[in-house]
Amino acid sequence: MSDDIDVRAWLQERGADTVKHPGGTLYKHLCRVSDRLADLGHSPQVQAAGLTHAAYGTDGFDLALLFWQERDELRGLVGAEAEELVYLYGSCDRDRSWPRLAETGEVTNRFTGAMSSLKGEQLQVFVDLTAVNELDVIDKDPSILARNRTFFTELFTAWSKVASEPVAKEMRLAL
């Protein structure tokens, strides 16, 4: 696994610092998500996943820095545990997964259609990463929350049951 400086350099080489995103650039967003995960007590592996969570694009942000079929490159950069979380995050079909995620732990893969079942810490870490990403976007563009308050209230209320306590608190504060 590379160190944080190498990962940040890789993101810049991939153009993340040139892509517009709420709060500036995709690069700044990725750094904020990683830093916030650190502040909330997550491991270096989860922080690395936060730093690269959009590498394969996402259901809400289609631009990919790396094709999902090239997972070995990211795995070599951030390690297997972080890459697995990045792949799970990037491949998540939000419409099919998010509404019942806290209840079922099921994540539908938007690339393959396969379903994963998450439990315990794996579910908590996935929800925490996902929530922290959304919280950063909301922080940088409050109009998103204003337009989608009912959606986020329902989502964050459900997710707070499986999120870590620090992330659940952040979700409550955002609302």
BATI-501817 format. One line per 8 residues: number of its first residue (from 1); for each residue y, x, z of N, C-alpha, C. Coordinates in Angstrom, 2 decimals. Atoms other than C-alpha are relative to their C-alpha. Layout:
BATI-501817
NUM	Y,X,Z,Y,X,Z,Y,X,Z ~ ...
***
This chain:
BATI-501817
1	-1.18,0.83,0.00,0.00,0.00,0.00,1.25,0.88,0.00 ~ -1.26,-0.74,0.09,3.45,1.29,-0.95,0.93,-0.40,1.13 ~ -0.95,0.39,-1.03,6.33,1.33,1.45,1.04,-0.95,-0.58 ~ -0.99,1.01,0.35,9.15,-1.19,1.41,0.97,0.49,-1.07 ~ -0.94,-0.56,0.97,11.45,1.12,-0.55,-0.61,0.00,-1.39 ~ 0.68,0.01,1.29,8.88,1.47,-3.35,-0.10,-1.41,-0.57 ~ 0.13,1.39,0.44,8.37,-2.29,-3.50,1.35,-0.50,-0.49 ~ -1.34,0.42,0.42,12.11,-2.90,-3.70,0.39,0.66,-1.31
9	-0.28,-0.68,1.27,12.42,-0.30,-6.47,-0.79,-0.67,-1.13 ~ 0.83,0.68,1.00,9.55,-2.02,-8.34,0.65,-1.33,-0.41 ~ -0.67,1.28,0.30,11.37,-5.37,-8.06,1.23,0.23,-0.89 ~ -1.17,-0.30,0.82,14.52,-3.80,-9.48,-0.40,0.44,-1.41 ~ 0.50,-0.39,1.31,12.56,-2.17,-12.31,-0.42,-1.21,-0.83 ~ 0.44,1.24,0.65,11.19,-5.64,-13.12,1.17,-0.94,-0.29 ~ -1.19,0.79,0.32,14.75,-7.00,-13.33,0.37,-1.07,1.00 ~ -0.29,1.04,-0.99,14.79,-9.10,-10.16,1.47,0.00,0.42
17	-1.41,-0.06,-0.39,18.33,-7.90,-9.46,0.94,-0.50,-1.08 ~ -0.82,0.54,1.09,19.55,-9.38,-12.77,-0.20,-1.50,-0.19 ~ 0.32,1.42,0.15,18.12,-12.88,-12.35,0.81,-0.82,1.01 ~ -0.80,0.85,-0.88,20.50,-15.51,-10.96,-0.90,-0.89,0.85 ~ 0.76,0.79,-0.97,19.27,-17.36,-7.89,1.00,-0.44,1.07 ~ -0.93,0.39,-1.06,20.97,-19.34,-5.11,0.23,1.14,0.99 ~ -0.34,-1.09,-0.90,22.80,-16.79,-2.97,0.14,1.33,-0.70 ~ -0.18,-1.25,0.74,23.17,-14.21,-5.74,-1.06,0.21,-1.05
25	1.05,-0.34,0.95,20.12,-12.77,-7.41,-1.37,-0.26,0.62 ~ 1.37,0.12,-0.48,16.37,-13.18,-7.17,-0.33,1.14,0.96 ~ 0.27,-1.16,-0.86,16.21,-9.68,-5.68,0.56,-0.23,1.41 ~ -0.60,0.24,-1.32,18.61,-10.61,-2.86,-0.77,-1.08,0.74 ~ 0.79,1.06,-0.62,16.65,-13.80,-2.23,-1.31,0.54,0.56 ~ 1.28,-0.56,-0.45,13.34,-11.91,-2.02,0.18,0.86,1.24 ~ -0.28,-0.85,-1.16,14.85,-9.40,0.39,0.31,-0.84,1.23 ~ -0.33,0.87,-1.14,16.28,-12.17,2.58,-1.26,-0.67,0.55
33	1.23,0.65,-0.46,12.92,-13.97,2.72,-0.84,0.98,0.81 ~ 0.78,-1.01,-0.72,11.13,-10.77,3.74,0.64,0.33,1.35 ~ -0.70,-0.32,-1.24,13.77,-9.93,6.33,-0.10,-1.14,1.02 ~ 0.09,1.15,-0.91,13.68,-13.44,7.78,-1.41,-0.12,0.59 ~ 1.38,0.00,-0.51,9.88,-13.31,8.05,-0.17,1.06,1.08 ~ 0.05,-1.06,-1.02,10.28,-10.03,9.95,0.68,-0.48,1.29 ~ -0.73,0.49,-1.17,12.87,-11.59,12.27,-0.78,-1.07,0.75 ~ 0.79,1.07,-0.61,10.46,-14.47,12.91,-1.35,0.49,0.52
41	1.17,-0.59,-0.63,7.73,-12.06,14.01,-1.23,0.18,-0.87 ~ 1.17,-0.16,0.87,5.49,-11.83,10.95,-0.35,1.46,-0.26 ~ 0.54,-1.34,0.23,3.34,-8.82,10.12,0.61,0.64,-1.25 ~ -0.47,-0.68,1.21,4.28,-6.18,7.54,-0.65,-0.55,-1.28 ~ 0.67,0.56,1.18,1.72,-7.76,5.15,0.67,-1.30,-0.43 ~ -0.68,1.26,0.32,3.41,-11.16,5.36,1.42,0.29,-0.49 ~ -1.33,-0.40,0.47,6.81,-9.49,4.99,-0.07,0.50,-1.45 ~ 0.18,-0.49,1.38,5.52,-7.72,1.84,-0.24,-1.16,-0.95
49	0.20,1.20,0.82,4.33,-11.07,0.52,1.32,-0.73,-0.20 ~ -1.31,0.62,0.13,7.76,-12.50,1.24,0.89,0.73,-0.99 ~ -0.81,-0.82,0.89,9.37,-9.64,-0.64,-0.41,-0.17,-1.47 ~ 0.51,0.10,1.38,7.21,-10.25,-3.72,-0.49,-1.40,-0.34 ~ 0.60,1.33,0.14,6.47,-13.97,-3.40,0.20,-0.64,-1.36 ~ -0.25,0.59,1.33,7.91,-14.79,-6.84,-0.52,0.88,-1.13 ~ 0.47,-0.93,1.04,6.11,-12.00,-8.70,-0.68,-0.71,-1.16 ~ 0.73,0.73,1.05,3.93,-14.47,-10.63,0.75,-1.26,-0.43
57	-0.72,1.24,0.18,6.66,-17.09,-10.84,-0.49,-1.00,1.03 ~ 0.43,1.05,-0.91,6.37,-20.28,-8.85,0.13,-1.34,-0.72 ~ -0.11,1.35,0.56,6.09,-23.98,-9.51,1.45,-0.45,-0.06 ~ -1.41,0.37,-0.01,9.80,-24.21,-8.75,0.90,1.03,-0.65 ~ -0.78,-1.08,0.60,10.93,-20.95,-10.41,-0.92,0.70,-1.00 ~ 1.00,-0.34,1.00,9.12,-20.30,-13.66,-0.01,1.47,-0.44 ~ -0.07,-1.39,0.46,10.24,-16.72,-14.33,-0.98,0.87,0.78 ~ 0.96,-0.91,-0.63,7.41,-14.24,-13.64,0.44,1.44,-0.22
65	-0.26,-1.43,0.12,7.98,-10.56,-12.95,-1.25,0.74,-0.47 ~ 1.31,-0.57,0.32,4.29,-9.92,-13.62,-0.93,-1.16,-0.32 ~ 0.96,1.05,0.33,1.59,-11.99,-15.31,-1.06,-0.09,1.10 ~ 0.96,0.18,-1.09,-0.80,-13.48,-12.75,-1.35,0.61,-0.32 ~ 1.26,-0.64,0.37,-3.71,-12.02,-14.71,0.01,1.51,0.28 ~ -0.15,-1.43,-0.30,-2.40,-8.55,-13.77,0.14,0.24,1.50 ~ -0.11,-0.03,-1.46,-2.95,-8.97,-10.06,-0.25,1.39,0.59 ~ 0.30,-1.33,-0.53,-4.30,-5.43,-9.61,1.26,0.84,0.21
73	-1.23,-0.78,-0.15,-0.83,-3.96,-10.13,0.72,-0.35,1.29 ~ -0.68,0.39,-1.23,0.73,-5.97,-7.34,-0.86,0.33,1.22 ~ 0.91,-0.33,-1.11,-2.34,-5.49,-5.13,0.14,1.48,0.37 ~ -0.18,-1.42,-0.26,-1.92,-1.73,-5.50,1.33,0.32,0.65 ~ -1.34,-0.23,-0.54,1.73,-2.02,-4.55,0.15,-0.51,1.43 ~ -0.24,0.62,-1.32,1.60,-4.36,-1.53,-1.26,-0.14,0.84 ~ 1.25,0.15,-0.73,-2.08,-4.39,-0.51,-0.65,-1.34,-0.30 ~ 0.78,1.18,0.34,-4.81,-6.98,-0.88,0.44,-1.25,0.77
81	-0.37,1.17,-0.81,-3.74,-9.26,1.99,1.31,-0.62,-0.48 ~ -1.30,0.51,0.46,-0.13,-9.56,0.82,-0.13,-0.59,-1.40 ~ 0.13,0.51,1.37,-1.14,-9.99,-2.82,-0.71,-1.34,-0.02 ~ 0.70,1.29,-0.07,-3.56,-12.80,-1.94,0.98,-1.12,0.36 ~ -0.98,1.00,-0.41,-0.71,-14.64,-0.23,1.01,-0.25,-1.12 ~ -0.91,0.15,1.13,1.64,-14.01,-3.18,-0.66,-0.85,-1.09 ~ 0.70,0.78,1.03,-0.97,-15.35,-5.60,-0.13,-1.46,0.43 ~ 0.13,1.36,-0.50,-1.61,-18.41,-3.43,1.34,-0.72,-0.10
89	-1.34,0.58,0.05,2.13,-19.04,-3.19,0.42,-0.28,-1.45 ~ -0.43,0.16,1.39,2.82,-18.49,-6.89,-0.81,-1.00,-0.78 ~ 0.89,0.90,0.74,-0.14,-20.52,-8.06,0.02,-1.42,0.54 ~ 0.00,1.32,-0.64,0.54,-23.50,-5.78,0.68,-1.05,-0.87 ~ -0.54,1.18,0.66,1.02,-26.79,-7.61,0.67,-0.82,1.10 ~ -0.73,0.60,-1.11,3.73,-28.15,-5.35,-0.19,-1.51,0.09 ~ 0.12,1.46,-0.03,3.51,-31.80,-6.36,-1.36,-0.45,0.53 ~ 1.35,0.37,-0.43,-0.23,-31.88,-5.72,-0.36,0.54,1.38
97	0.38,-0.67,-1.24,-0.25,-29.66,-2.63,0.93,-0.29,1.18 ~ -0.95,0.05,-1.11,2.91,-29.93,-0.53,-0.06,-1.28,0.83 ~ -0.13,1.21,-0.83,2.94,-33.61,0.51,-1.07,-0.14,1.09 ~ 1.07,0.17,-0.99,-0.41,-33.49,2.34,-0.53,1.33,0.54 ~ 0.46,-1.34,-0.39,-0.66,-29.74,3.02,-0.31,0.10,1.48 ~ 0.23,-0.11,-1.45,-0.33,-30.02,6.80,-1.22,-0.80,0.43 ~ 1.12,0.88,-0.33,-2.93,-32.78,6.89,-1.33,0.53,-0.53 ~ 1.26,-0.37,0.65,-5.52,-31.38,4.47,-0.23,1.50,-0.09
105	0.13,-1.44,0.22,-4.81,-27.66,4.13,-0.37,0.35,-1.43 ~ 0.44,-0.23,1.39,-5.55,-28.05,0.42,1.17,0.41,-0.89 ~ -0.98,-0.50,0.95,-3.66,-26.09,-2.21,-0.65,-0.02,-1.38 ~ 0.49,0.04,1.38,-4.16,-26.86,-5.90,0.66,1.10,-0.79 ~ -0.46,-1.12,0.81,-3.83,-23.87,-8.22,0.54,-0.54,-1.33 ~ -0.62,0.49,1.23,-1.40,-24.65,-11.05,-0.46,0.78,-1.23 ~ 0.50,-0.79,1.12,-2.91,-21.91,-13.22,-1.39,-0.43,-0.43 ~ 1.42,0.24,0.29,-6.58,-22.85,-12.97,-0.47,-1.41,0.33
113	0.42,1.32,-0.46,-6.71,-26.30,-11.38,-0.94,0.03,1.19 ~ 0.91,-0.13,-1.15,-8.98,-24.96,-8.62,0.72,-0.37,1.29 ~ -0.55,0.37,-1.29,-8.48,-26.08,-5.05,-0.44,1.00,1.06 ~ 0.30,-0.86,-1.15,-8.28,-23.81,-2.01,0.21,-0.83,1.26 ~ -0.14,0.68,-1.27,-8.74,-25.04,1.53,0.39,1.04,1.05 ~ -0.53,-0.94,-0.98,-6.64,-23.24,4.13,-0.16,-0.58,1.40 ~ 0.17,0.41,-1.40,-7.27,-23.34,7.87,0.65,1.03,0.91 ~ -0.48,-0.90,-1.05,-5.79,-21.87,11.01,1.15,0.88,-0.42
121	-1.06,-0.97,0.27,-3.74,-18.73,10.59,0.35,0.07,-1.48 ~ -0.27,-0.06,1.44,-4.11,-18.73,6.80,0.94,-1.14,-0.41 ~ -0.88,1.13,0.28,-2.52,-22.19,6.62,1.39,0.23,0.60 ~ -1.27,-0.24,-0.67,0.17,-21.24,9.11,0.86,1.01,-0.77 ~ -0.75,-1.04,0.71,1.17,-18.10,7.20,0.50,-0.53,-1.34 ~ -0.41,0.58,1.28,1.25,-19.98,3.89,1.18,-0.97,0.20 ~ -1.09,0.94,-0.29,3.43,-22.74,5.38,1.25,0.76,0.42 ~ -1.16,-0.77,-0.44,5.69,-20.20,7.05,0.71,0.66,-1.19
129	-0.61,-0.63,1.18,6.26,-18.26,3.80,0.69,-1.05,-0.86 ~ -0.55,1.05,0.84,6.83,-21.46,1.87,1.26,-0.59,0.61 ~ -1.16,0.57,-0.69,9.22,-22.89,4.46,1.16,0.98,0.02 ~ -1.07,-1.00,-0.04,11.19,-19.65,4.80,0.65,0.13,-1.37 ~ -0.56,-0.02,1.35,11.62,-19.55,1.03,0.96,-1.18,-0.18 ~ -0.84,1.19,0.17,12.95,-23.12,1.01,1.23,0.05,0.90 ~ -1.14,-0.12,-0.92,15.16,-22.46,4.04,1.07,0.93,-0.55 ~ -0.98,-0.92,0.58,16.80,-19.51,2.29,0.77,-0.68,-1.14
137	-0.65,0.69,1.12,17.51,-21.59,-0.82,0.99,-1.04,0.54 ~ -0.87,1.01,-0.60,18.96,-24.40,1.33,1.21,0.65,0.66 ~ -1.12,-0.71,-0.63,21.07,-21.92,3.32,1.04,0.43,-1.02 ~ -0.90,-0.54,1.02,22.56,-20.51,0.14,0.59,-1.08,-0.90 ~ -0.52,1.13,0.78,23.03,-23.87,-1.60,-0.24,-1.29,0.78 ~ 0.19,1.19,-0.84,23.46,-26.65,0.98,-0.05,-1.31,-0.78 ~ 0.05,1.23,0.79,23.87,-29.21,-1.81,-1.44,-0.40,-0.32 ~ 1.42,0.31,0.25,20.11,-28.96,-2.38,-0.54,-0.87,1.13
145	0.42,0.82,-1.13,19.48,-30.30,1.11,0.71,-1.35,-0.03 ~ -0.75,1.26,0.04,22.22,-32.91,0.72,-0.62,-0.97,-1.02 ~ 0.60,0.84,1.05,20.59,-34.23,-2.50,-1.44,-0.40,0.32 ~ 1.43,0.20,-0.24,17.04,-34.04,-1.11,-0.33,-0.12,1.48 ~ 0.18,0.03,-1.45,17.44,-34.73,2.61,-1.28,-0.73,0.41 ~ 1.20,0.76,-0.37,14.69,-37.37,2.80,-1.25,0.81,-0.30 ~ 1.16,-0.82,0.37,12.23,-35.12,0.96,-0.21,1.11,1.00 ~ 0.15,-1.13,-0.92,12.92,-32.12,3.18,-0.27,-0.45,1.43
153	0.27,0.51,-1.35,12.95,-34.19,6.36,-1.48,-0.33,0.15 ~ 1.42,0.35,-0.05,9.49,-35.58,5.59,-0.88,1.25,-0.08 ~ 0.80,-1.21,0.20,8.16,-32.22,4.40,0.03,0.89,1.24 ~ -0.13,-0.90,-1.14,9.50,-30.12,7.28,-0.57,-0.63,1.27 ~ 0.59,0.67,-1.15,8.46,-32.72,9.85,-1.51,0.15,-0.02 ~ 1.46,-0.16,0.13,4.88,-32.62,8.55,-0.40,1.46,0.19 ~ 0.35,-1.42,-0.07,4.83,-28.83,8.17,0.19,0.58,1.40 ~ -0.27,-0.58,-1.33,6.21,-28.20,11.66,-1.24,-0.06,0.89
161	1.23,0.12,-0.78,2.80,-29.27,13.00,-0.94,1.19,-0.21 ~ 0.90,-1.12,0.29,1.08,-26.27,11.36,0.75,1.34,-0.13 ~ -0.80,-1.22,0.09,3.94,-23.75,11.15,-0.01,0.73,1.34 ~ -0.20,-0.72,-1.25,4.49,-21.02,13.71,1.19,-0.63,0.72 ~ -1.10,0.60,-0.76,6.83,-22.09,16.49,1.37,0.49,-0.46 ~ -1.33,-0.43,0.46,9.72,-19.86,15.30,0.40,-0.64,-1.34 ~ -0.32,0.62,1.29,9.51,-21.28,11.75,0.22,-1.50,0.17 ~ -0.21,1.43,-0.27,9.13,-24.85,13.03,1.39,-0.23,0.57
169	-1.35,0.10,-0.57,12.32,-24.31,15.04,1.05,0.14,-1.09 ~ -0.94,-0.20,1.11,14.12,-23.01,11.93,0.07,-1.25,-0.88 ~ 0.02,1.22,0.82,13.03,-26.10,9.98,0.77,-1.12,0.70 ~ -0.71,1.04,-0.75,14.30,-28.41,12.72,1.51,0.25,-0.02 ~ -1.43,-0.35,0.00,17.64,-26.57,12.85,0.63,-0.28,-1.37 ~ -0.52,0.23,1.35,18.04,-26.86,9.06,0.32,-1.46,-0.25 ~ -0.19,1.44,0.22,17.79,-30.63,9.24,1.10,-0.54,0.88
***
